[in-house]
């Protein structure tokens, strides 16, 4: 695998309470009620470790820390591991795909 291909894209399911956040709602005008709300990120760490850091407030996104419920590995596991450039691009593509599918998405 080597040092070059150790990056991961990950998806955290967020509590529906995040829909009370004006900024989140504004970024998701096509949200379909009933679909999941998620945070999409990329990391050089294991996604489980990165999720724990979010929840602990360590280099955390506010939505992931406050509303994060659990990882959704069924969405992202097939893509791992990858190079930094591939992970960066996949993070954006995955967020776009999920948003187009009616998900509420935050991608930092």
N, C-alpha and C positions, 0 to 999 in steps of 0.2 A: 504494500500500500504506500509506504513512504510518507514523508512529511508533506508532500505536495497535495495529496488526496486525503485530507483528514477533516474536511468541512462537511457540515450537515445543515439541511433545512429542517425546520421543525414547526409544528402547528400545535398551539395550545387552545383548547376550548375555553371560552369565556362565559361567565354567568350572563344570563339575559339581562341582568341589572345594568350591564354596560350600555344598554340601549337608552338609559336615562341620561347618559352623557351627551350633551349637545354636539360636541366635536366628533364623537364616534358616529352619531346619527347622520351628521352632515356629510361625512365621508362615505356613507353607505345609502345613497338615495334609492337604490334598487333592492334593498334588503327585503327578502320574502319572509313574512312572519312564520315562525316555526322552524326555520333553518337555523343552524348553529351560528354563533358568533365566535370568531377565532382571532388569535394573534399569530402572525406568520413571521418567523425570524430565521436567521442563519447563525451558525456558531462553529468554532473550531473545537468545542468541547462535546462530550456526549450529550445528546439532547436531555436526558434525565438530569444530568448535573446542571445544565443551563436552566432548566425549569426550576430546580431547587434554588438556584441563585436569584432568579426572578422573584420567587416567593419570599426569599429572605431579604429582598431589597438591595441586592448586590448587583450593580450595573443593570438595574431593572427598568423595564418599561412599566409605567404607572398602571396601564390597563392589565398587563400580565400579572403584576404583583397583586393588585386589588381584586381583579375579577377572574384570574386564572383558576381553572378547575383541575385540569389534567391534560396530558399530551394526547394527541390523536395520531399515533404512529401509523395507523392504516392509511393515512393520507400521504405520508412522506417517506416511509421506510424503503420503498423501492428505489429511491434516488441515491442511496448512500454507499460509501463515502464519495466525495467528489473534490475537485480542485476549488480554490477560493473563487475564481472567476465563474465557474459553473454554478457554485452555490449562490453567489450573488445574483446571477441571472435567474436561477431557478426560484429564488425567494420572490422576486418580482413577478415572474410568470405564474407561480402557484397562487399568489395573492390575487392577481387579475382573474385567473380561472375560477377561483372560489367566489370572488365578488360577482362575476358574471353568472355564476350558478345560484345567486340569491343569498349567499352567506353574508353575514356582517363581518367585515375584515379590517383589522388594524395591522399595518405593516410599517415598521419604523425605518 
